[in-house]
Amino acid sequence: MRLRLDLVLLVLLTILLILSLAYLFRPGEFRYAFSRPDSIYPRPVLRLAFPCKNEVMVVSGDYSVSCPIPRSFKLRVTLINNSSEPSVKQDFAAGFLLVFEGAGVGGLKLGGFDGVIGVNESGQLIDPINSTMLEFFTRSLGPWQSKTAEILLVKEANAKCVKIAYRGWIMDEDDIVRNPVSGDKEPYTARYPPENPLTNPPDTRWAGKDFLKYETYEIEICS
């Protein structure tokens, strides 16, 4: 009788162990099936490259330069995840915004990105071609991964300078914040310029018509 009871207990413990492993791990993968907050965030960085005096300038952050501006030129934008933390895998998981002054969009190539939209200052969608505001999106961006897009800019006839305001973001795969406007829980959004709880928040409180409130860096190119 004692042996039978021990056997039943062994079977129950085995079943419990199997169920626990099935909950914690995906088949064939040594990692958790459900992401858990770890307070490690993606780190977006944007690099912009453009021609200047027979060279290619590669810049990040705020920058001002004097060089001849051709009637049209290519701008390459690279979004980098400078972190071991991947993005969430969903629509609009990562991307960047560009705002142009003194030039408009003549053409573009998505590169590794999944989509692009044109948008006006009211947040309404418009044709990306001839627009002065673009947003590029990707559904995922892994650790230390980068993606590059290309935009053909056409300078306005009387413009002496071309200004480019830009920002980037990556949504964290596991850390969650509460949106103070909607009250919803949503992925933590790491930003470039870096997120700040009040002035550049890691939530989407300004999504929609107030999207221009998020901080940007600015590049100024003057002839």
Wavefront OBJ file of the C-alpha trace (Angstrom):
o trace
v 0.000 0.000 0.000
v 2.854 2.381 0.927
v 4.615 1.592 -2.372
v 1.480 2.381 -4.350
v 1.075 5.730 -2.532
v 4.704 6.613 -3.272
v 4.163 5.747 -6.938
v 1.070 7.975 -7.135
v 2.978 10.868 -5.541
v 5.861 10.377 -7.978
v 3.470 10.468 -10.937
v 1.783 13.631 -9.637
v 5.129 15.354 -9.079
v 6.248 14.376 -12.596
v 3.058 15.804 -14.114
v 3.504 19.020 -12.093
v 7.111 19.340 -13.295
v 6.070 18.851 -16.936
v 3.333 21.486 -16.623
v 5.783 23.924 -14.999
v 8.312 23.462 -17.793
v 5.623 23.881 -20.422
v 4.627 27.177 -18.787
v 8.136 28.522 -18.430
v 9.764 27.403 -21.677
v 8.851 27.177 -25.333
v 9.647 23.854 -27.000
v 13.215 23.816 -28.287
v 14.059 27.224 -26.809
v 15.929 27.915 -23.600
v 14.034 31.060 -22.675
v 10.868 32.164 -20.972
v 7.663 31.792 -22.914
v 6.293 34.949 -21.292
v 8.407 38.103 -21.115
v 9.006 39.497 -17.660
v 9.970 43.091 -16.795
v 13.717 43.498 -16.367
v 14.167 47.312 -16.299
v 16.611 47.047 -19.211
v 15.497 49.193 -22.137
v 16.363 49.471 -25.825
v 18.586 52.418 -26.683
v 17.666 54.055 -29.992
v 20.254 56.123 -31.844
v 19.760 57.837 -35.202
v 22.544 58.603 -37.644
v 21.936 60.835 -40.651
v 24.243 60.846 -43.668
v 24.231 63.417 -46.484
v 26.698 64.760 -49.089
v 28.773 67.838 -48.273
v 31.768 69.157 -50.228
v 32.488 65.876 -52.027
v 32.280 63.984 -48.759
v 29.539 62.175 -46.848
v 28.722 63.730 -43.488
v 27.483 61.310 -40.815
v 25.964 63.070 -37.826
v 23.910 62.431 -34.689
v 22.343 64.873 -32.264
v 22.160 68.615 -32.982
v 24.458 69.758 -35.777
v 25.036 72.793 -37.982
v 27.230 72.830 -41.082
v 27.978 75.146 -43.988
v 28.207 73.475 -47.390
v 26.746 73.886 -50.888
v 23.241 72.424 -51.132
v 22.469 70.769 -54.480
v 18.985 70.987 -55.977
v 18.384 67.421 -54.810
v 20.383 65.083 -52.600
v 20.070 61.747 -50.804
v 19.625 61.544 -47.061
v 20.336 58.180 -45.420
v 18.829 57.580 -41.990
v 19.951 54.660 -39.807
v 18.055 53.617 -36.694
v 20.290 51.660 -34.292
v 19.312 49.715 -31.192
v 22.422 50.264 -29.073
v 21.313 47.803 -26.367
v 20.989 44.111 -25.537
v 17.222 44.607 -25.097
v 15.080 43.940 -28.200
v 11.933 45.767 -29.205
v 8.481 44.317 -28.825
v 7.275 42.491 -31.955
v 4.247 44.387 -33.233
v 3.263 47.114 -35.681
v 5.102 50.408 -35.077
v 7.521 48.697 -32.663
v 10.308 51.094 -33.664
v 10.824 53.939 -36.077
v 11.743 57.561 -36.618
v 10.234 60.924 -37.534
v 11.738 63.481 -39.921
v 10.562 67.088 -40.322
v 12.015 69.152 -43.170
v 12.217 72.900 -43.622
v 13.476 74.310 -46.919
v 13.081 70.978 -48.739
v 10.471 68.366 -49.604
v 10.473 64.641 -50.326
v 11.140 63.681 -53.956
v 11.442 59.918 -53.404
v 12.309 57.292 -50.837
v 13.467 53.726 -50.234
v 12.270 51.755 -47.218
v 15.455 49.726 -46.835
v 14.867 47.446 -43.856
v 11.742 49.273 -42.683
v 8.220 47.911 -43.078
v 6.341 51.124 -43.844
v 6.375 54.902 -44.169
v 3.712 57.590 -43.963
v 3.528 61.254 -44.800
v 1.883 63.409 -42.153
v 1.004 67.079 -41.735
v 1.176 69.242 -38.635
v -2.360 68.227 -37.646
v -1.380 64.579 -37.629
v -3.358 63.763 -40.786
v -1.966 61.228 -43.238
v -0.798 62.584 -46.593
v 1.220 61.291 -49.544
v 4.877 60.919 -48.470
v 6.049 62.315 -51.809
v 6.254 66.132 -51.711
v 5.568 66.103 -47.966
v 7.771 67.780 -45.374
v 7.118 65.245 -42.603
v 7.751 61.472 -42.650
v 7.488 58.592 -40.200
v 9.200 55.261 -40.884
v 8.144 52.114 -39.009
v 9.415 48.600 -38.409
v 7.722 45.662 -36.651
v 10.839 44.689 -34.704
v 14.409 45.742 -33.963
v 16.677 43.240 -32.249
v 19.628 43.789 -29.882
v 22.447 45.769 -31.542
v 20.482 45.707 -34.819
v 20.169 48.626 -37.230
v 17.994 49.485 -40.231
v 18.570 52.143 -42.874
v 16.203 54.085 -45.117
v 16.963 56.538 -47.907
v 15.140 59.777 -48.751
v 15.619 61.957 -51.823
v 15.283 65.587 -50.740
v 14.484 68.393 -53.191
v 15.522 71.836 -52.005
v 13.023 74.666 -52.304
v 14.017 77.186 -54.953
v 14.751 80.140 -52.652
v 15.944 78.212 -49.600
v 19.416 79.108 -48.311
v 19.241 76.475 -45.560
v 17.707 73.050 -45.133
v 16.692 72.121 -41.603
v 15.990 68.546 -40.529
v 14.350 67.859 -37.170
v 14.354 64.172 -36.201
v 13.662 61.700 -33.442
v 13.529 57.917 -33.012
v 11.914 55.389 -30.715
v 11.924 51.683 -29.813
v 9.206 50.001 -27.723
v 10.539 47.664 -25.023
v 9.654 43.967 -25.288
v 8.729 43.438 -21.625
v 8.678 46.609 -19.504
v 5.289 48.286 -19.183
v 4.220 51.834 -18.242
v 0.807 53.356 -17.641
v -0.323 56.051 -20.057
v -1.475 58.951 -17.833
v -3.967 60.185 -20.461
v -5.733 56.952 -21.431
v -4.944 54.992 -18.283
v -3.903 52.029 -20.440
v -0.815 49.919 -19.831
v 1.565 49.957 -22.793
v 5.169 49.087 -23.702
v 7.868 51.382 -22.346
v 9.057 53.573 -25.236
v 12.777 54.380 -25.306
v 13.391 57.586 -27.220
v 16.071 59.541 -29.076
v 16.540 62.229 -27.743
v 16.483 60.239 -24.470
v 13.154 59.840 -22.713
v 12.268 62.072 -19.771
v 9.201 61.409 -17.557
v 7.811 64.924 -18.072
v 9.253 66.524 -21.196
v 9.852 63.444 -23.364
v 7.854 60.653 -21.696
v 8.322 56.889 -22.223
v 4.602 56.536 -22.943
v 2.423 57.619 -25.885
v 0.459 60.361 -24.115
v 1.050 62.708 -27.059
v 0.225 60.239 -29.828
v -2.224 61.617 -32.376
v -2.625 65.341 -32.929
v -0.003 66.259 -30.286
v 2.763 64.073 -31.760
v 4.995 67.095 -32.380
v 5.424 67.607 -28.605
v 8.057 64.884 -28.381
v 11.601 66.252 -28.383
v 13.771 66.246 -31.509
v 17.345 66.892 -32.555
v 17.973 69.318 -35.403
v 20.466 69.501 -38.256
v 20.913 72.735 -40.202
v 22.655 72.733 -43.584
v 23.307 76.180 -45.061
v 24.935 77.179 -48.346
l 1 2 3 4 5 6 7 8 9 10 11 12 13 14 15 16 17 18 19 20 21 22 23 24 25 26 27 28 29 30 31 32 33 34 35 36 37 38 39 40 41 42 43 44 45 46 47 48 49 50 51 52 53 54 55 56 57 58 59 60 61 62 63 64 65 66 67 68 69 70 71 72 73 74 75 76 77 78 79 80 81 82 83 84 85 86 87 88 89 90 91 92 93 94 95 96 97 98 99 100 101 102 103 104 105 106 107 108 109 110 111 112 113 114 115 116 117 118 119 120 121 122 123 124 125 126 127 128 129 130 131 132 133 134 135 136 137 138 139 140 141 142 143 144 145 146 147 148 149 150 151 152 153 154 155 156 157 158 159 160 161 162 163 164 165 166 167 168 169 170 171 172 173 174 175 176 177 178 179 180 181 182 183 184 185 186 187 188 189 190 191 192 193 194 195 196 197 198 199 200 201 202 203 204 205 206 207 208 209 210 211 212 213 214 215 216 217 218 219 220 221 222 223
